Amino acid sequence: VLELDLPGRSVRFRRADGAGEASEAFDHLLIATGAAPIRPPVPGIDGSGVYAVNTLQGGIDLSQRLDSDKPRRVAIIGGGYIGLEMTEAMLLRGLDVSLVDMLPQVMGTLDPDMAEPVAAALKQAGVELHLEEKLEGFDLSDGKLAAVITDKGRLPVDLAILGLGVRPNTALAKHAGIALGVRESIKVDDRMQTDVEGVWAAGDCVESRHLVSRRPFWVALGSVANKQGRVAGVNIGGGNTVFPGIVGTAVTKFMDTEIARTGLQERELEDLNIDYVTARINSRARSGYYPGASPIAVKLYAERGSGRLVGGQIVGGAGSAKRIDIIATALHAGLTIEDLLNLDLGYAPPYSPVWDPVLIAARQTLKLL
Ligand SMILES: Cc1cc2nc3c(=O)[nH]c(=O)nc-3n(C[C@H](O)[C@H](O)[C@H](O)COP(=O)(O)OP(=O)(O)OC[C@H]3O[C@@H](n4cnc5c(N)ncnc54)[C@H](O)[C@@H]3O)c2cc1C
């Protein structure tokens, strides 16, 4: 699609089969243009050997290159969830992996203390961590990647994979004059309609409402995109339903380490001037005496005064990550720490200690209120 003609109620597009341009009229229009990967304009970024995995084709191209060229050393640029997942994939293929990030920690959506066990797991797996190092470019010799250049030095590699995040892909909407919000994502009402009647938007290209901060927020996650798509579809089809908002839940893993977060993290609470208490506990994901009881760390945040739960993070072994859903549900319901503590959660030794680790964290947080 090349252009949206909103007054004329049509879209102009170029045919994929090369048969030129055409227009299509619409009664309703849904914009679901997703997000675009961030590619800093540094020297060599378009060189052979520098890959992105934001599309299926990008993944297929990388996989084929790994099979044909048998590279030995790879640099992952960016320590977010895509970077971690690609690091794991490359290690499993037997490559030497260096991970570069300009932040002092990996997983910037976690508090620094919760990101520490993730960094420890990376180091233990043999990853060379280059934190607080900013990408400056790629050294290409004869068009082939020879090294990644950072502000701290030169890393000789055969391949580099970008995981530097994404931004809303909203050029079409912007050009058509549709109202934009946070980071130029498309503003929608709770029925997923833009500020233009009959023009809807959903997924990575739209702004959401954060139910904890009660502010506009932007996320690019399939979990959210699917729900928004359903709501837009029901409304376009003549029904009436709403998408209330998000609480910022995300899960991932690196090898045996499961990583999860929801709600607001320390940095966000401080930016919003929310006075909080926080507690972090270390426990086991099963009863301690039960075989395979892996470690789990749970950190919770509550608003001082009201006791309202405002965030949580979990890092640990098998059985850790999806416990974040208890905290996410509590955030949706606006529960206090005391409400959370009294939840009737299931217990049997193969699944949790008698006090679930989330409830142990709630108990410790309550003591601080
Ligand atoms: C490697 C990777 C791993 C991920 N893992 C997870 C995960 O574990 N959990 C999770 O929740 N999310 C995950 N995500 C995010 C998830 O994939 C996205 O949030 C989701 O795909 C967004 O859906 P969408 O329909 O909004 O956009 P997309 O799926 O990006 O679809 C947008 C489509 O619009 C098309 N388009 C754009 N502009 C135009 C135009 N002008 N004309 C015509 N077509 C256009 C694009 O080609 C694309 O096909 C991951 C993403 C990546 C890249």
The ligand as an SDF file (V2000), in Angstrom:
LIG
                    3D

 53 58  0  0  0  0  0  0  0  0999 V2000
   11.9570  -12.6600   16.2110 C   0  0  0  0  0  0  0  0  0  0  0  0
   10.6790  -12.1900   16.8680 C   0  0  0  0  0  0  0  0  0  0  0  0
   10.2020  -12.8680   17.9630 C   0  0  0  0  0  0  0  0  0  0  0  0
    9.0230  -12.4490   18.5980 C   0  0  0  0  0  0  0  0  0  0  0  0
    8.5950  -13.1280   19.7050 N   0  0  0  0  0  0  0  0  0  0  0  0
    7.4600  -12.7210   20.3270 C   0  0  0  0  0  0  0  0  0  0  0  0
    6.9750  -13.4280   21.4740 C   0  0  0  0  0  0  0  0  0  0  0  0
    7.5710  -14.4300   21.9060 O   0  0  0  0  0  0  0  0  0  0  0  0
    5.8490  -12.9610   22.0910 N   0  0  0  0  0  0  0  0  0  0  0  0
    5.1510  -11.8880   21.6180 C   0  0  0  0  0  0  0  0  0  0  0  0
    4.1130  -11.5260   22.1970 O   0  0  0  0  0  0  0  0  0  0  0  0
    5.5760  -11.2080   20.5180 N   0  0  0  0  0  0  0  0  0  0  0  0
    6.7100  -11.6090   19.8730 C   0  0  0  0  0  0  0  0  0  0  0  0
    7.1490  -10.9120   18.7530 N   0  0  0  0  0  0  0  0  0  0  0  0
    6.3880   -9.7440   18.3030 C   0  0  0  0  0  0  0  0  0  0  0  0
    5.2440  -10.1450   17.3700 C   0  0  0  0  0  0  0  0  0  0  0  0
    5.7480  -10.8540   16.2790 O   0  0  0  0  0  0  0  0  0  0  0  0
    4.5240   -8.8770   16.8950 C   0  0  0  0  0  0  0  0  0  0  0  0
    4.0800   -8.1470   18.0150 O   0  0  0  0  0  0  0  0  0  0  0  0
    3.3090   -9.1880   16.0160 C   0  0  0  0  0  0  0  0  0  0  0  0
    3.6940   -9.8820   14.8690 O   0  0  0  0  0  0  0  0  0  0  0  0
    2.6170   -7.8870   15.6210 C   0  0  0  0  0  0  0  0  0  0  0  0
    1.5520   -8.1710   14.7650 O   0  0  0  0  0  0  0  0  0  0  0  0
    1.0380   -7.0620   13.7310 P   0  0  0  0  0  0  0  0  0  0  0  0
   -0.0260   -7.7370   12.9360 O   0  0  0  0  0  0  0  0  0  0  0  0
    0.7440   -5.7980   14.4290 O   0  0  0  0  0  0  0  0  0  0  0  0
    2.3090   -6.7330   12.8160 O   0  0  0  0  0  0  0  0  0  0  0  0
    3.1580   -7.6870   11.8510 P   0  0  0  0  0  0  0  0  0  0  0  0
    3.0420   -9.1250   12.2370 O   0  0  0  0  0  0  0  0  0  0  0  0
    4.5280   -7.0730   11.8090 O   0  0  0  0  0  0  0  0  0  0  0  0
    2.4460   -7.5200   10.4510 O   0  0  0  0  0  0  0  0  0  0  0  0
    2.4630   -6.2820    9.7660 C   0  0  0  0  0  0  0  0  0  0  0  0
    2.3370   -6.6000    8.2850 C   0  0  0  0  0  0  0  0  0  0  0  0
    2.0620   -5.4010    7.5900 O   0  0  0  0  0  0  0  0  0  0  0  0
    2.7720   -5.4330    6.3690 C   0  0  0  0  0  0  0  0  0  0  0  0
    2.9230   -4.0510    5.8750 N   0  0  0  0  0  0  0  0  0  0  0  0
    3.5760   -3.0200    6.4560 C   0  0  0  0  0  0  0  0  0  0  0  0
    3.4920   -1.9080    5.7020 N   0  0  0  0  0  0  0  0  0  0  0  0
    2.7360   -2.2430    4.6210 C   0  0  0  0  0  0  0  0  0  0  0  0
    2.2960   -1.5240    3.4640 C   0  0  0  0  0  0  0  0  0  0  0  0
    2.5940   -0.2410    3.2690 N   0  0  0  0  0  0  0  0  0  0  0  0
    1.5540   -2.1850    2.5550 N   0  0  0  0  0  0  0  0  0  0  0  0
    1.2300   -3.4980    2.7380 C   0  0  0  0  0  0  0  0  0  0  0  0
    1.6360   -4.2220    3.8020 N   0  0  0  0  0  0  0  0  0  0  0  0
    2.3740   -3.5950    4.7180 C   0  0  0  0  0  0  0  0  0  0  0  0
    4.0950   -6.0790    6.7550 C   0  0  0  0  0  0  0  0  0  0  0  0
    4.7470   -6.5820    5.6190 O   0  0  0  0  0  0  0  0  0  0  0  0
    3.6300   -7.1630    7.7110 C   0  0  0  0  0  0  0  0  0  0  0  0
    3.3490   -8.3760    7.0470 O   0  0  0  0  0  0  0  0  0  0  0  0
    8.3280  -11.3220   18.1020 C   0  0  0  0  0  0  0  0  0  0  0  0
    8.8160  -10.6360   16.9940 C   0  0  0  0  0  0  0  0  0  0  0  0
    9.9800  -11.0490   16.3890 C   0  0  0  0  0  0  0  0  0  0  0  0
   10.5030  -10.2840   15.1980 C   0  0  0  0  0  0  0  0  0  0  0  0
  1  2  1  0
  2  3  1  0
  2 52  2  0
  3  4  2  0
  4  5  1  0
  4 50  1  0
  5  6  2  0
  6  7  1  0
  6 13  1  0
  7  8  2  0
  7  9  1  0
  9 10  1  0
 10 11  2  0
 10 12  1  0
 12 13  2  0
 13 14  1  0
 14 15  1  0
 14 50  1  0
 15 16  1  0
 16 17  1  0
 16 18  1  0
 18 19  1  0
 18 20  1  0
 20 21  1  0
 20 22  1  0
 22 23  1  0
 23 24  1  0
 24 25  2  0
 24 26  1  0
 24 27  1  0
 27 28  1  0
 28 29  2  0
 28 30  1  0
 28 31  1  0
 31 32  1  0
 32 33  1  0
 33 34  1  0
 33 48  1  0
 34 35  1  0
 35 36  1  0
 35 46  1  0
 36 37  1  0
 36 45  1  0
 37 38  2  0
 38 39  1  0
 39 40  1  0
 39 45  2  0
 40 41  1  0
 40 42  2  0
 42 43  1  0
 43 44  2  0
 44 45  1  0
 46 47  1  0
 46 48  1  0
 48 49  1  0
 50 51  2  0
 51 52  1  0
 52 53  1  0
M  END
$$$$
